[in-house]
Amino acid sequence: MSRVLDFFLGYSLPRISDCHNGCTKFQDSPQIRSCLSYGKPSAVQNWKRVPFSPQALNLELAVHADLHSFPDEAEARGSDMLPHVQTLRNFPAEELMGKVVMVRLDLTILLREQKKQQSPAARVISTIKYLHKAGAKLILISSWSLRADSKLLKLERVAEFLSSELELKVIPLELGSGLEQSLMEDGHNSDILLLENLSQFKQEQANCSEFAQRLSSWVDIFVNDAFFQSHKILASNVGITSFCYASIAGFNFEEGMSQLKKIIKMNKRPYYAIIGGANLAGKAAALQFLASRCDGFIFVGDAAFQIMHAFGLPVPMELVEQESLEAADMLIEAAEARGVNIVLPKDFWCVNDHYPLQMKTFPANHIIDGWKPVDVGPNTLEEMISVLSRCKKILWIGAVKFISSNQESAGASKLAAMLYNLSQKNCDLIVVGKQACETFVGKSSYVTADLIENASIVWEFLKGRKLHGLLALDRAYPFELNWDAIYANTTLPLVVDVGSGNGLFLFRMAKTRKDWNFLGMEMNEKLVSRCLDHVSQSSMTNGYFIATNATSTFRSIVSSYPGDLVLVSIQCPNPDFNKKEYRWRMVQRSLVEAIADLLASDGKVFLQSDVKGVAVRMKEEFMKYGKGKLTVVHDLEDSTSHQDGWLKENPFGIRSDWEQHVIDRGSPMYRLLLLKSSSSG
């Protein structure tokens, strides 16, 4: 055993230059937790509160002066709402060659939308073509509405439509019928498979695990490109991720995240939000959050009457939502506390109950009985335009017209025309909702704003609800982390423990080997959070932990480290053979190839498990996908190795907690040490 230990500890440390590969510098303490985990503010997000002086609420239409920013808990909440995830743009293209990739898309976008440049449909097409060009074997899945064109309801017709749009052959295939044979056919087969409409399966809506497993049969990588379905929990966007070794965001999905980030970003002022529609009570949390971002609200549609009533202004009672009274009062209080301007209509176009074709304008506080509002009046529109013309950022969400109105809104049309002109004059514009988007597109020759037709996901996002389709994807990190903020000395060699668990192994190693830096990669965020707390409390400068799926992010994280990667350990991965998802995620080709590529010459890989089948599989995967760069290290003393080649002792002299538990109960451990030869570096 001594020879193995001497061999391991005798690694010759090369001199590392001071070049840090252009790593981005984060202005933060050494305990920075850059992009660590969803739902927990990082040290980067440790904002200081800014005191605010309550200001009288101005009901007149006037642009509020530049306000203080609000970098309090709302800012931290905004950052946590959209965690970093692995994206197709940052996923190594070489990892796609020959892989079976399943793409979840929203076919309704393609079926109804014109393929304008930078449109959602164009981005979806780009995702599919990019994957196809990279050599992936593609399976497309989606659901499409039964209200769509009846000619396109059949699977065969949809496949023909996609073939025309993609200029690639798309083959329709019923779920489970010949899928394996289609994938196993000639490796040069460039056809794309389209599975049948998922909306016909109840298991899809129920996020049935068995259905998700059946759906993902033979799939290696899952690409979600249906961002605006992310607020739903479906088998095709949540359950399926348990059975694929990498789950990443497509181009359209990535753009959807970017659009939501723009809504909460306070980069331009004044920033006003035009709020329409009804159900103010259901949007209360979202509006409270917007109050921490915006300089002013302009209320139109049914929402306007709820705010007017809260101010004590005369409003026809049939227009008041009783369930929204408390929400309106709370919003006004929040606006007053933060100095947010509230703009309300001054007049309305109304129709007569008995003579629907007869229209007349009334002051907002004096609508005569027998008349119903259908649109904002000319005075309101004029002053709205005056306010908005001086804004640098505008969010338009919700309908301008009223629920009781069946006619088109002339006010919305004029508003859209004005906003279109502003969008070409350095004003950022975000339009949310099907009606608002259609009105805006009708006034523009080309897209000059961020258009989000699905208002539901925006409201859910602003309420702080979890977007499960987003959270199901693999967490990702910038290619260039600020290693200087993580370690005291980034020229030291790096040791990575994949599946670091509670971190005891790395903590013990870090105490004995001050000449190395240690990085733990663990999917369980709670364990990572505890480990980082210990790192902070102990003032450790050579240990750090990241919550991630190393299978798909190892390369992106480790590749930017300034020093050499000298050791990777994978110890006792989950051995539950009754759950396919655990076996599937244990050790995969992308992880093995990344380790083989990034490991320094004479660097080592340590594998061990108390389940022989797991250890054998890990060995086979490294031998198969190690690109011929890795060889097994055998101890020359027969007494220190099992006859079948497993190491009898741990070469570190430091055991993990599970390893100690196994040994205490008298069970064997199956250990293997691999070496990257200097000739293969």
C-alpha positions as CSV (number, residue, x, y, z in Angstrom):
1,M,0.0,0.0,0.0
2,S,2.9,2.3,0.8
3,R,3.9,2.4,-2.9
4,V,0.4,3.5,-4.0
5,L,0.4,6.2,-1.3
6,D,3.9,7.4,-2.2
7,F,3.0,7.4,-5.9
8,F,-0.1,9.5,-5.1
9,L,1.4,12.0,-2.7
10,G,4.6,12.2,-4.8
11,Y,2.9,14.1,-7.6
12,S,5.3,16.7,-9.0
13,L,3.7,20.2,-8.8
14,P,4.7,22.3,-11.8
15,R,5.1,26.0,-11.5
16,I,2.0,27.9,-12.5
17,S,2.1,31.3,-14.1
18,D,0.3,34.2,-12.6
19,C,-2.0,34.5,-15.6
20,H,-5.6,34.0,-14.6
21,N,-7.1,33.4,-18.1
22,G,-9.0,36.7,-18.0
23,C,-11.3,35.6,-15.1
24,T,-14.0,38.1,-14.4
25,K,-13.4,40.1,-11.2
26,F,-16.4,40.2,-8.8
27,Q,-16.1,42.9,-6.2
28,D,-16.8,40.9,-3.1
29,S,-15.3,39.1,-0.1
30,P,-13.3,35.9,-0.2
31,Q,-16.4,34.1,0.9
32,I,-18.3,35.0,-2.3
33,R,-20.9,32.5,-3.3
34,S,-21.2,33.3,-7.0
35,C,-24.4,31.9,-8.5
36,L,-24.5,29.3,-5.8
37,S,-28.1,28.2,-5.4
38,Y,-31.7,29.1,-6.2
39,G,-33.6,30.8,-3.4
40,K,-30.7,31.8,-1.2
41,P,-29.1,35.3,-1.5
42,S,-25.4,35.1,-2.2
43,A,-22.8,37.4,-0.8
44,V,-23.0,39.3,-4.1
45,Q,-26.6,40.0,-3.2
46,N,-25.9,41.3,0.3
47,W,-27.4,44.7,-0.5
48,K,-27.6,47.6,1.9
49,R,-31.0,49.1,2.7
50,V,-31.6,52.6,1.4
51,P,-33.9,54.8,3.5
52,F,-36.9,56.3,1.8
53,S,-38.9,59.4,2.6
54,P,-42.6,58.9,2.1
55,Q,-43.9,61.3,-0.5
56,A,-47.4,62.5,-1.1
57,L,-49.0,60.5,-3.9
58,N,-49.6,62.7,-6.9
59,L,-52.7,61.8,-8.8
60,E,-52.1,64.3,-11.5
61,L,-50.4,63.1,-14.7
62,A,-46.8,64.0,-14.2
63,V,-43.5,62.3,-14.7
64,H,-42.0,61.5,-11.4
65,A,-38.4,62.7,-10.9
66,D,-35.6,60.1,-10.8
67,L,-36.1,58.0,-7.7
68,H,-33.7,56.2,-5.5
69,S,-33.1,52.6,-6.5
70,F,-34.5,50.0,-4.1
71,P,-31.6,47.5,-3.6
72,D,-33.3,45.8,-0.6
73,E,-34.8,42.4,-0.3
74,A,-36.7,42.9,-3.5
75,E,-33.4,43.1,-5.5
76,A,-32.2,39.9,-3.9
77,R,-35.6,38.3,-4.7
78,G,-35.3,39.4,-8.3
79,S,-31.9,37.7,-8.7
80,D,-33.1,34.5,-7.1
81,M,-36.1,34.2,-9.3
82,L,-34.0,33.3,-12.4
83,P,-31.1,31.1,-11.4
84,H,-28.3,30.4,-13.9
85,V,-29.1,27.3,-15.9
86,Q,-27.2,25.3,-18.5
87,T,-27.9,26.6,-22.0
88,L,-27.4,25.3,-25.5
89,R,-25.4,28.3,-26.3
90,N,-22.8,27.4,-23.6
91,F,-23.0,23.6,-23.9
92,P,-20.0,22.1,-25.7
93,A,-21.0,21.5,-29.3
94,E,-18.8,18.5,-29.5
95,E,-21.0,16.8,-26.8
96,L,-23.9,16.8,-29.2
97,M,-22.4,14.6,-31.9
98,G,-24.2,11.3,-32.1
99,K,-26.3,12.0,-29.0
100,V,-30.0,11.4,-28.9
101,V,-31.5,14.9,-28.1
102,M,-35.1,15.5,-27.3
103,V,-36.4,19.0,-27.8
104,R,-39.5,20.3,-26.0
105,L,-41.0,23.1,-28.1
106,D,-44.2,25.0,-28.3
107,L,-45.7,24.1,-31.7
108,T,-48.5,26.6,-31.4
109,I,-45.9,29.3,-31.9
110,L,-44.8,27.8,-35.2
111,L,-48.3,27.0,-36.4
112,R,-49.6,30.5,-36.1
113,E,-46.7,32.9,-36.1
114,Q,-45.0,34.6,-39.0
115,K,-41.3,33.7,-38.9
116,K,-39.9,37.2,-38.5
117,Q,-36.3,37.6,-37.5
118,Q,-35.7,37.3,-33.8
119,S,-39.3,36.1,-33.3
120,P,-40.0,33.1,-30.9
121,A,-40.7,30.9,-34.0
122,A,-37.4,31.9,-35.6
123,R,-35.5,31.1,-32.4
124,V,-37.2,27.6,-32.1
125,I,-36.2,26.9,-35.7
126,S,-32.6,28.0,-34.9
127,T,-32.4,25.6,-31.9
128,I,-33.5,22.6,-34.0
129,K,-31.2,23.5,-36.9
130,Y,-28.2,24.1,-34.6
131,L,-28.7,20.7,-33.0
132,H,-29.1,19.0,-36.3
133,K,-26.0,20.6,-37.7
134,A,-24.0,19.5,-34.6
135,G,-24.8,15.9,-35.5
136,A,-27.4,15.1,-32.8
137,K,-30.2,12.6,-33.5
138,L,-33.4,14.7,-32.8
139,I,-36.7,13.9,-31.3
140,L,-39.3,16.7,-31.1
141,I,-42.1,16.7,-28.6
142,S,-44.9,19.2,-28.1
143,S,-48.6,19.7,-27.6
144,W,-50.8,21.7,-29.9
145,S,-54.2,23.0,-29.4
146,L,-57.2,21.3,-30.7
147,R,-58.5,24.8,-31.7
148,A,-55.7,25.1,-34.3
149,D,-56.2,24.7,-38.0
150,S,-58.0,21.3,-38.3
151,K,-55.8,20.4,-41.3
152,L,-52.8,20.5,-39.0
153,L,-54.3,18.4,-36.1
154,K,-53.0,15.1,-37.5
155,L,-49.5,14.1,-36.6
156,E,-48.6,13.5,-40.3
157,R,-49.7,17.0,-41.3
158,V,-47.8,18.6,-38.5
159,A,-44.7,16.7,-39.6
160,E,-45.1,17.9,-43.1
161,F,-45.5,21.4,-41.9
162,L,-42.3,21.2,-39.8
163,S,-40.4,19.6,-42.7
164,S,-41.3,22.7,-44.8
165,E,-40.4,25.2,-42.1
166,L,-37.1,23.5,-41.2
167,E,-36.2,22.4,-44.7
168,L,-35.4,19.1,-43.1
169,K,-37.2,15.7,-43.2
170,V,-39.4,15.3,-40.2
171,I,-40.9,11.8,-39.6
172,P,-44.1,11.4,-37.5
173,L,-43.9,8.7,-34.9
174,E,-46.4,7.5,-32.4
175,L,-45.0,7.2,-28.8
176,G,-43.4,3.8,-28.2
177,S,-43.8,2.5,-31.8
178,G,-40.5,1.9,-33.5
179,L,-38.6,4.6,-31.6
180,E,-35.7,2.4,-30.7
181,Q,-35.4,1.0,-34.2
182,S,-35.5,4.5,-35.7
183,L,-32.7,5.7,-33.4
184,M,-30.6,2.6,-34.0
185,E,-30.8,2.7,-37.7
186,D,-27.9,4.0,-39.9
187,G,-25.9,6.5,-37.8
188,H,-25.8,8.9,-40.7
189,N,-29.6,9.1,-40.8
190,S,-30.3,12.8,-40.6
191,D,-34.1,12.6,-40.3
192,I,-35.8,14.3,-37.4
193,L,-38.5,12.4,-35.4
194,L,-41.7,14.0,-34.2
195,L,-43.7,12.3,-31.5
196,E,-47.5,12.6,-31.3
197,N,-49.5,15.4,-29.6
198,L,-48.8,15.2,-25.9
199,S,-52.1,17.0,-25.0
200,Q,-53.9,13.7,-25.5
201,F,-52.1,12.1,-22.6
202,K,-53.4,12.6,-19.1
203,Q,-50.1,11.5,-17.8
204,E,-48.5,14.6,-19.3
205,Q,-50.5,17.0,-17.2
206,A,-50.0,14.8,-14.1
207,N,-46.2,14.8,-14.5
208,C,-46.4,11.0,-14.3
209,S,-42.9,9.6,-13.7
210,E,-43.5,6.4,-15.6
211,F,-44.8,8.4,-18.6
212,A,-41.8,10.7,-18.5
213,Q,-39.5,7.7,-18.4
214,R,-41.3,6.2,-21.4
215,L,-41.1,9.5,-23.2
216,S,-37.3,9.8,-22.7
217,S,-36.4,6.2,-23.7
218,W,-33.0,6.2,-25.4
219,V,-32.6,10.0,-24.9
220,D,-29.3,11.4,-23.8
221,I,-29.8,15.1,-23.6
222,F,-33.1,17.1,-23.1
223,V,-33.4,20.6,-24.5
224,N,-36.3,22.7,-23.3
225,D,-37.3,25.4,-25.8
226,A,-40.8,26.1,-24.5
227,F,-40.1,28.7,-21.9
228,F,-43.6,30.1,-21.6
229,Q,-44.8,26.7,-20.5
230,S,-42.3,26.8,-17.6
231,H,-44.9,27.7,-15.0
232,K,-46.6,24.4,-15.6
233,I,-45.5,21.1,-14.1
234,L,-45.6,18.6,-17.0
235,A,-44.0,15.3,-17.7
236,S,-42.4,16.8,-20.8
237,N,-40.7,19.7,-19.0
238,V,-40.1,18.6,-15.4
239,G,-40.4,14.8,-15.1
240,I,-38.3,14.1,-18.2
241,T,-35.2,15.8,-16.7
242,S,-34.8,12.9,-14.2
243,F,-34.0,10.5,-17.0
244,C,-31.5,12.5,-19.1
245,Y,-27.9,13.1,-18.2
246,A,-28.1,16.7,-19.3
247,S,-31.1,19.1,-19.4
248,I,-30.4,22.4,-21.0
249,A,-32.2,25.5,-22.3
250,G,-32.7,26.1,-26.0
251,F,-32.3,29.5,-27.8
252,N,-35.9,30.5,-27.4
253,F,-36.0,29.4,-23.7
254,E,-32.8,31.5,-23.1
255,E,-34.4,34.5,-24.7
256,G,-37.5,34.1,-22.5
257,M,-35.4,34.2,-19.4
258,S,-33.7,37.3,-20.8
259,Q,-37.0,39.0,-21.4
260,L,-38.1,38.4,-17.8
261,K,-34.8,39.8,-16.5
262,K,-35.4,43.0,-18.5
263,I,-38.8,43.5,-16.7
264,I,-37.2,43.5,-13.2
265,K,-34.0,45.3,-14.2
266,M,-33.8,49.0,-13.2
267,N,-31.3,50.0,-15.9
268,K,-33.3,53.0,-17.3
269,R,-35.3,55.7,-15.6
270,P,-38.1,56.8,-15.5
271,Y,-39.6,53.3,-15.7
272,Y,-43.4,53.1,-16.0
273,A,-45.7,50.2,-16.1
274,I,-49.1,50.3,-17.9
275,I,-51.4,47.9,-16.0
276,G,-54.5,46.6,-17.7
277,G,-56.9,43.8,-17.4
278,A,-58.9,42.7,-14.4
279,N,-58.5,40.5,-11.2
280,L,-56.4,42.9,-9.2
281,A,-56.5,40.6,-6.2
282,G,-54.8,37.8,-8.1
283,K,-52.1,40.1,-9.3
284,A,-51.5,41.8,-5.9
285,A,-48.1,40.2,-5.1
286,A,-46.9,40.9,-8.6
287,L,-47.9,44.6,-8.4
288,Q,-46.3,45.0,-5.0
289,F,-43.0,43.7,-6.5
290,L,-43.3,46.0,-9.5
291,A,-43.8,48.9,-7.1
292,S,-40.2,48.2,-6.0
293,R,-39.0,48.5,-9.6
294,C,-41.1,51.2,-11.3
295,D,-41.2,54.9,-11.0
296,G,-44.9,55.0,-11.9
297,F,-48.1,53.0,-12.7
298,I,-50.6,53.8,-15.4
299,F,-53.8,51.9,-14.8
300,V,-56.2,51.2,-17.7
301,G,-59.0,48.8,-18.3
302,D,-60.9,47.2,-15.4
303,A,-57.8,47.6,-13.1
304,A,-58.2,51.4,-13.1
305,F,-61.6,51.2,-11.3
306,Q,-60.2,49.2,-8.5
307,I,-57.5,51.8,-7.7
308,M,-60.0,54.7,-8.2
309,H,-62.4,53.1,-5.7
310,A,-59.5,52.6,-3.2
311,F,-58.8,56.4,-3.5
312,G,-62.5,57.1,-2.7
313,L,-63.3,58.3,-6.2
314,P,-66.9,57.6,-7.4
315,V,-67.1,54.4,-9.4
316,P,-70.1,52.4,-10.6
317,M,-70.3,49.6,-8.1
318,E,-70.9,47.0,-10.8
319,L,-67.3,47.7,-11.9
320,V,-65.8,47.2,-8.5
321,E,-64.2,43.8,-7.7
322,Q,-65.0,43.3,-4.0
323,E,-62.2,40.7,-3.6
324,S,-59.7,43.3,-4.8
325,L,-60.4,46.1,-2.2
326,E,-57.7,45.0,0.2
327,A,-55.2,44.5,-2.6
328,A,-55.8,48.0,-4.0
329,D,-55.4,49.6,-0.6
330,M,-52.1,47.7,0.0
331,L,-50.8,48.7,-3.4
332,I,-51.5,52.4,-2.8
333,E,-49.7,52.2,0.6
334,A,-46.7,50.6,-1.0
335,A,-46.7,53.2,-3.8
336,E,-46.9,56.1,-1.2
337,A,-44.0,54.6,0.8
338,R,-41.8,54.4,-2.2
339,G,-42.8,57.6,-4.0
340,V,-44.2,55.7,-7.0
341,N,-46.5,57.9,-9.1
342,I,-50.0,56.5,-9.9
343,V,-51.7,57.7,-13.0
344,L,-55.5,57.1,-13.4
345,P,-57.9,57.8,-16.3
346,K,-59.6,61.2,-16.5
347,D,-62.3,60.1,-18.9
348,F,-63.8,57.1,-20.7
349,W,-65.6,56.3,-23.9
350,C,-68.9,54.7,-22.9
351,V,-71.7,52.9,-24.7
352,N,-75.4,53.1,-23.9
353,D,-77.0,49.9,-22.5
354,H,-80.0,50.3,-24.8
355,Y,-78.3,51.7,-27.8
356,P,-74.9,49.8,-28.2
357,L,-73.9,51.8,-31.3
358,Q,-74.2,55.1,-29.4
359,M,-70.9,56.2,-27.8
360,K,-70.1,59.2,-25.6
361,T,-67.2,60.4,-23.4
362,F,-67.7,60.9,-19.6
363,P,-65.4,62.2,-16.9
364,A,-63.8,59.3,-14.9
365,N,-65.7,60.4,-11.8
366,H,-69.1,60.9,-13.4
367,I,-70.3,58.0,-15.5
368,I,-74.1,58.2,-15.9
369,D,-76.2,55.2,-15.1
370,G,-77.0,53.2,-18.2
371,W,-73.6,53.8,-19.8
372,K,-70.7,51.3,-19.7
373,P,-67.0,52.2,-20.3
374,V,-65.4,50.5,-23.3
375,D,-62.2,52.4,-23.7
376,V,-60.0,55.2,-22.3
377,G,-61.1,58.7,-23.3
378,P,-59.2,61.2,-25.4
379,N,-58.0,63.4,-22.5
380,T,-56.7,60.3,-20.7
381,L,-54.9,59.1,-23.8
382,E,-53.4,62.5,-24.5
383,E,-51.9,62.8,-21.0
384,M,-50.8,59.2,-20.9
385,I,-48.8,59.8,-24.1
386,S,-47.4,63.0,-22.5
387,V,-46.2,61.0,-19.5
388,L,-44.8,58.1,-21.4
389,S,-43.0,60.2,-24.0
390,R,-40.5,61.1,-21.3
391,C,-39.9,57.6,-20.1
392,K,-36.8,55.5,-20.9
393,K,-38.4,52.2,-20.1
394,I,-42.0,51.0,-20.3
395,L,-43.8,47.8,-19.5
396,W,-47.2,47.3,-21.0
397,I,-49.1,44.3,-19.5
398,G,-52.8,43.7,-19.8
399,A,-55.6,44.9,-22.0
400,V,-56.5,48.5,-22.3
401,K,-60.2,47.8,-23.1
402,F,-62.7,46.5,-20.6
403,I,-64.0,43.0,-20.1
404,S,-67.6,44.1,-20.9
405,S,-66.4,45.5,-24.3
406,N,-66.4,43.3,-27.4
407,Q,-65.1,46.0,-29.7
408,E,-61.5,46.9,-30.6
409,S,-59.9,49.5,-28.4
410,A,-59.0,52.6,-30.4
411,G,-57.1,53.8,-27.3
412,A,-54.9,50.7,-27.4
413,S,-54.2,51.3,-31.1
414,K,-53.1,54.9,-30.6
415,L,-51.1,53.9,-27.5
416,A,-49.3,51.2,-29.5
417,A,-48.4,53.6,-32.3
418,M,-46.9,56.0,-29.8
419,L,-45.0,53.3,-28.0
420,Y,-43.6,52.1,-31.3
421,N,-42.2,55.5,-32.0
422,L,-40.7,55.6,-28.5
423,S,-39.1,52.2,-29.0
424,Q,-37.0,53.7,-31.8
425,K,-35.8,56.5,-29.6
426,N,-33.7,54.8,-26.9
427,C,-36.8,53.7,-24.9
428,D,-36.9,50.0,-23.8
429,L,-40.3,48.6,-24.4
430,I,-41.7,45.3,-23.1
431,V,-45.2,44.3,-24.3
432,V,-47.0,41.5,-22.4
433,G,-50.2,39.7,-23.3
434,K,-51.8,38.4,-26.5
435,Q,-54.0,41.5,-27.1
436,A,-51.3,44.0,-26.4
437,C,-48.8,42.2,-28.6
438,E,-51.2,41.9,-31.5
439,T,-52.1,45.6,-31.2
440,F,-48.4,46.6,-31.2
441,V,-47.4,44.3,-34.0
442,G,-50.2,45.8,-36.1
443,K,-48.6,49.2,-35.8
444,S,-45.0,48.3,-36.5
445,S,-43.2,47.2,-39.7
446,Y,-40.7,45.2,-37.7
447,V,-40.3,44.2,-34.1
448,T,-38.9,47.0,-32.0
449,A,-39.8,45.7,-28.5
450,D,-39.7,42.6,-26.4
451,L,-43.0,40.8,-27.1
452,I,-44.3,38.2,-24.6
453,E,-47.7,36.8,-25.6
454,N,-48.1,34.5,-22.6
455,A,-49.0,36.9,-19.8
456,S,-49.6,34.1,-17.3
457,I,-46.0,33.2,-16.9
458,V,-45.0,36.8,-16.4
459,W,-47.6,37.3,-13.7
460,E,-46.4,34.1,-12.0
461,F,-42.8,35.2,-12.2
462,L,-43.6,38.6,-10.8
463,K,-45.5,37.0,-7.9
464,G,-42.4,35.1,-7.0
465,R,-43.8,31.7,-7.9
466,K,-41.4,29.0,-8.9
467,L,-41.1,28.3,-12.6
468,H,-40.8,24.5,-12.3
469,G,-39.8,24.0,-15.9
470,L,-36.9,26.3,-15.4
471,L,-35.8,24.8,-12.1
472,A,-35.8,21.3,-13.5
473,L,-32.9,22.3,-15.9
474,D,-29.3,21.7,-14.9
475,R,-27.7,24.6,-13.0
476,A,-24.9,26.4,-14.9
477,Y,-22.2,28.8,-14.1
478,P,-20.2,31.4,-16.1
479,F,-17.3,29.9,-17.9
480,E,-15.0,32.3,-16.0
481,L,-15.7,32.3,-12.3
482,N,-13.9,34.7,-10.0
483,W,-11.5,32.1,-8.6
484,D,-9.5,34.8,-6.8
485,A,-12.6,35.5,-4.6
486,I,-12.9,31.8,-3.8
487,Y,-9.4,30.7,-3.1
488,A,-6.5,32.6,-1.4
489,N,-4.0,31.2,-4.0
490,T,-5.3,30.2,-7.4
491,T,-1.9,28.9,-8.6
492,L,-2.3,25.9,-6.4
493,P,-3.3,22.6,-8.0
494,L,-7.1,21.8,-7.9
495,V,-8.8,18.7,-6.5
496,V,-12.5,18.2,-7.4
497,D,-14.8,15.8,-5.5
498,V,-17.9,15.0,-7.6
499,G,-20.8,14.3,-5.4
500,S,-19.2,15.8,-2.3
501,G,-22.2,15.1,0.0
502,N,-21.7,16.7,3.4
503,G,-18.1,17.6,2.5
504,L,-16.4,15.8,5.4
505,F,-13.9,14.1,3.0
506,L,-12.8,17.5,1.5
507,F,-12.7,19.3,4.8
508,R,-10.3,16.7,6.2
509,M,-8.2,16.7,3.0
510,A,-8.1,20.5,3.0
511,K,-6.7,20.5,6.5
512,T,-3.8,18.1,5.7
513,R,-3.0,19.4,2.2
514,K,-2.6,23.2,2.4
515,D,-0.8,23.1,-1.0
516,W,-3.9,22.1,-2.9
517,N,-7.3,23.8,-3.5
518,F,-10.4,21.7,-3.1
519,L,-13.7,22.0,-4.9
520,G,-16.9,20.0,-4.1
521,M,-19.6,19.6,-6.7
522,E,-22.9,18.4,-5.2
523,M,-26.5,18.4,-6.5
524,N,-28.1,18.7,-3.1
525,E,-28.3,22.5,-2.5
526,K,-29.0,22.1,1.3
527,L,-25.8,20.1,1.8
528,V,-23.8,22.7,-0.3
529,S,-25.3,25.5,1.8
530,R,-24.1,23.9,5.0
531,C,-20.7,23.2,3.6
532,L,-20.3,26.9,2.6
533,D,-21.4,28.0,6.0
534,H,-18.6,25.9,7.5
535,V,-16.1,27.3,5.0
536,S,-17.1,30.8,6.0
537,Q,-17.1,30.1,9.8
538,S,-13.8,28.3,9.7
539,S,-12.1,30.9,7.5
540,M,-11.0,28.2,5.1
541,T,-9.1,29.6,2.1
542,N,-8.5,26.4,0.1
543,G,-12.0,24.8,0.1
544,Y,-15.2,25.7,-1.8
545,F,-18.5,24.0,-2.8
546,I,-20.9,24.5,-5.7
547,A,-24.4,23.2,-6.1
548,T,-24.5,21.7,-9.6
549,N,-25.0,18.7,-11.8
550,A,-21.3,18.0,-12.6
551,T,-22.2,15.8,-15.5
552,S,-23.2,18.7,-17.6
553,T,-21.3,21.6,-16.0
554,F,-17.9,20.1,-15.0
555,R,-16.2,21.4,-18.1
556,S,-17.6,24.9,-18.0
557,I,-16.7,25.3,-14.3
558,V,-13.3,23.8,-14.1
559,S,-11.9,24.9,-17.5
560,S,-11.4,28.5,-16.3
561,Y,-9.4,27.5,-13.2
562,P,-5.9,29.1,-13.5
563,G,-4.0,26.2,-12.0
564,D,-3.8,22.5,-12.8
565,L,-6.5,19.9,-12.2
566,V,-4.5,17.2,-10.5
567,L,-7.2,14.9,-9.0
568,V,-10.9,14.1,-9.5
569,S,-12.7,11.8,-7.0
570,I,-16.1,10.2,-7.4
571,Q,-17.0,8.3,-4.3
572,C,-20.0,6.1,-3.6
573,P,-22.6,7.5,-6.1
574,N,-26.2,6.6,-5.3
575,P,-26.4,2.8,-5.7
576,D,-30.2,2.6,-5.8
577,F,-30.7,0.2,-8.8
578,N,-34.5,0.4,-8.4
579,K,-34.5,3.9,-9.8
580,K,-33.2,4.3,-13.3
581,E,-32.6,8.0,-13.0
582,Y,-29.9,7.5,-10.4
583,R,-28.1,4.8,-12.4
584,W,-28.4,7.0,-15.5
585,R,-26.8,10.0,-13.8
586,M,-24.0,8.2,-12.0
587,V,-21.1,8.7,-14.5
588,Q,-21.8,9.7,-18.1
589,R,-19.8,10.2,-21.2
590,S,-19.7,14.0,-21.0
591,L,-18.3,14.0,-17.5
592,V,-15.7,11.4,-18.4
593,E,-14.6,13.2,-21.5
594,A,-14.4,16.5,-19.6
595,I,-12.2,15.0,-16.9
596,A,-9.9,13.3,-19.4
597,D,-9.5,16.6,-21.3
598,L,-9.0,18.9,-18.3
599,L,-6.9,16.6,-16.1
600,A,-3.2,17.7,-16.0
601,S,-0.5,15.2,-17.1
602,D,0.1,12.7,-14.3
603,G,-3.2,13.8,-12.8
604,K,-5.4,11.1,-11.3
605,V,-9.0,9.9,-10.9
606,F,-10.1,8.1,-7.8
607,L,-13.2,6.0,-8.0
608,Q,-14.8,3.9,-5.2
609,S,-18.1,2.4,-4.2
610,D,-19.4,-0.2,-1.8
611,V,-21.5,-1.7,-4.6
612,K,-19.4,-3.7,-7.0
613,G,-21.7,-3.1,-9.9
614,V,-21.5,0.6,-9.5
615,A,-17.7,0.5,-9.4
616,V,-17.5,-1.7,-12.4
617,R,-19.8,0.6,-14.4
618,M,-17.7,3.6,-13.5
619,K,-14.5,1.8,-14.6
620,E,-16.1,0.8,-17.9
621,E,-17.3,4.4,-18.6
622,F,-13.8,5.8,-18.0
623,M,-12.2,3.2,-20.1
624,K,-14.7,3.6,-22.9
625,Y,-14.8,7.4,-23.0
626,G,-11.5,8.4,-21.5
627,K,-10.1,8.9,-25.1
628,G,-7.2,6.5,-24.3
629,K,-5.7,9.0,-21.9
630,L,-6.4,7.1,-18.7
631,T,-4.8,3.9,-17.4
632,V,-5.4,1.9,-14.2
633,V,-2.8,2.2,-11.5
634,H,-2.0,-1.2,-10.0
635,D,-0.1,-1.7,-6.8
636,L,3.0,-3.9,-7.3
637,E,2.5,-5.6,-3.9
638,D,0.0,-8.3,-4.3
639,S,-1.0,-8.0,-0.6
640,T,-2.4,-4.5,-1.2
641,S,-4.7,-5.3,-4.1
642,H,-7.6,-7.6,-4.6
643,Q,-7.0,-10.3,-7.3
644,D,-9.6,-8.6,-9.5
645,G,-7.6,-5.4,-9.6
646,W,-9.4,-3.3,-6.9
647,L,-7.3,-1.3,-4.5
648,K,-7.5,-2.8,-1.0
649,E,-6.8,0.5,0.8
650,N,-7.7,4.1,0.4
651,P,-4.6,5.8,-1.1
652,F,-5.4,9.1,0.7
653,G,-5.4,7.8,4.2
654,I,-8.5,9.9,4.7
655,R,-11.9,8.2,4.5
656,S,-15.3,9.6,3.6
657,D,-18.0,9.2,6.2
658,W,-19.8,6.6,4.1
659,E,-16.6,4.7,3.4
660,Q,-16.0,4.5,7.2
661,H,-19.5,3.3,7.7
662,V,-19.1,0.5,5.2
663,I,-15.7,-0.6,6.7
664,D,-17.2,-0.5,10.2
665,R,-19.9,-3.0,9.2
666,G,-17.2,-5.2,7.7
667,S,-18.2,-4.8,4.0
668,P,-15.7,-4.4,1.2
669,M,-15.0,-1.2,-0.8
670,Y,-14.2,-1.3,-4.5
671,R,-11.5,1.3,-5.3
672,L,-9.8,2.2,-8.4
673,L,-7.1,4.8,-9.2
674,L,-6.6,6.0,-12.8
675,L,-3.6,8.0,-14.1
676,K,-3.4,10.4,-17.1
677,S,0.0,9.7,-18.6
678,S,2.2,12.6,-19.5
679,S,2.4,11.5,-23.1
680,S,-1.4,11.9,-23.5
681,G,-1.6,15.4,-22.0
